[in-house]
Amino acid sequence: MSKTFNELPTEELDALIIRVQEAIEYELALSPADCQLLLDALMTLANVQQNINSKDITILKLKKLIGMVQSSEKLKNSMSGAQSRSKKEQGNKSTKRKPSVDKVQPTLCHHKLDSLKKGMVCPECAAGKSAKYEPASFLRITGQTPFVPEKHIMERLRCNTCGSYFTASVSDDVIQDGASHQKYGYSARSLIVISKFYAGSPYYRQGSLQHLLGMPISASTCFDQAEHVANSVKPVFDYLLKLSGNAVHYHLDDTTHRILDQQPVMKKQRNSDKTKLRTGVYCSGVIARLTEHKKVVLFETNVGHSGEFIDSILQHRDRTLAPPIIMSDALASNRPSVGVPIIHSLCNSHSRRKFMDVITHFPDEVNDTLEKYQQIWIHDGEGKAKNWSEQERLAFHAQHSLPVMDEIRAWGNRHLAEGSVEENSGLGEAIRYLGKHYDGLTRFCHVLGAQLDNNLMEAELKLIVRDRKNAMFRKTLAGASIGDVLTSLIATAQQNDVNIFDYFNVLQQNQQDVAQHPENYLPWNYKR
């Protein structure tokens, strides 16, 4: 028992346990490598049992016996080893990639050898006997239509005296996908919603595809099933709406949309008692960052701008909290008007875009400005790659990015003062925009947690744009609200690395409990 044993990684141990369980269940043979791992584990267990009875055994000695700690008795070596492990862990943490959504595990299909059994004479040599050996395997990716009809036939008996019926029960996985009277299962409904509001496939297109594959579904049926999903997840959407009121940072933007049946409405003007007839339909989007790893994405489509949407969110805010940071462009319609103190940070991508738009008319001047702007994004990307804290990122931008912004502004002001650039030209407008909104554009150099641009919100709005380009419009305001709820949950799940298909299925399976306790079904804790 003097052998030193190496620590078996948790992943390998878990995989070994699964292989052993499969071998027991399906009478399979283990590979020599698996047998060696089992032998090492048994030797380790025997070694531990032999030494654990010793009265002078300690946790440190026990770890040394099983190879988890080096046997050196020098404090210097122990401290250096601990420090090196700490540095290694910090290094791994800094280079750790963003966690991905849980991958779908392959279904195990076992095929028995019927022509030959264990212990039978070998058909090749007619001398030896067959014995269990490591099974052969291969991975196959199969395809099928998005919606597959299943007809469940339950055996039923009837008493010839009292007339009572006795019906066979169906398996649990069938019940989990919906009640017996429910034609479309929860999984089919979830797939309809994801295809529509994430992949941008309109209801009519989904129906046409299914007709082509031999399982026709009408567009109206697709909408009805999507409405069922929206009703199931609406309590979570409402809870996230209230929860977002206490966020520390907001990304805010909107895009045009169209609702066919929407009529002009009289709405009160912001910061005024007057009313105005409004006709413009917009989809407003908000990304509310609650903590570093928890983000909520919300959408609202109606006659209104994103500033009115953020007003409805800030109504739920705890007034004792510190002022939140709101990232948006410089439009007045994006500013909240509910009287909550805020820190307004402006998007540098919008400022850079104004220079980019006139590059054909002023190639030399604009190229120099774009090269300077490029340095700022390089600085920001360096901080993300090295996983800097917000304090480290702010200090780096203040030292390296702020002088570049000052240089761009000084260059523009000098050209306007000298008259080498006409103030009303395209380049002059870009320079004046930068100078007018300079404080908001450099907020990322002065305020902890402020961002460089609003690209994250613009990326999320592509979900809305993609659906709008394919479906062209919403029919009614109710239909637009259904789309807002479902798209919000999809985008929020994506931001928090949650499998949206499984998430929607769970919300539908537990819709009564979801309505009573929506806080238990938020994307980051619903698995608990």
Secondary structure, DSSP 8 states (H G I E B T S, - for coil): ---------HHHHHHHHHHHHHHHHHT----HHHHHHHHHHHHHHHHHHHHHT-TT--HHHHHHHTTSS-----HHHHHHHHHHHHHHHHHHHHT-------------------S--TT-B-TTTSSSB----------------SS--------EEE-TTT--EEE----HHHHHT--TT-SS-HHHHHHHHHHHHTS---HHHHHHHHHHTT----HHHHHHHHHHHHHHHHHHHHHHHHHGGG-SEEEEEEEE--BTT---EEEE-TTSS-EEEE---EEEEEEEEEETTEEEEEEEEESS-HHHHHHHHHTT--TTS---EEEE-S-GGGS--SS---EEEE-HHHHHHHHHTTTTTSHHHHHHHHHHHHHHHHHHHHHHHTT--HHHHHHHIIIIIHHHHHHHHHHHHHHHHHTSS-TTSHHHHHHHHHHHTHHHHTGGGTSTT--S--HHHHHHHHHHHHHHHHH--BSSHHHHHHHHHHHHHHHHHHHTT--HHHHHHHHHHTHHHHHH-GGGGSTTTTT-
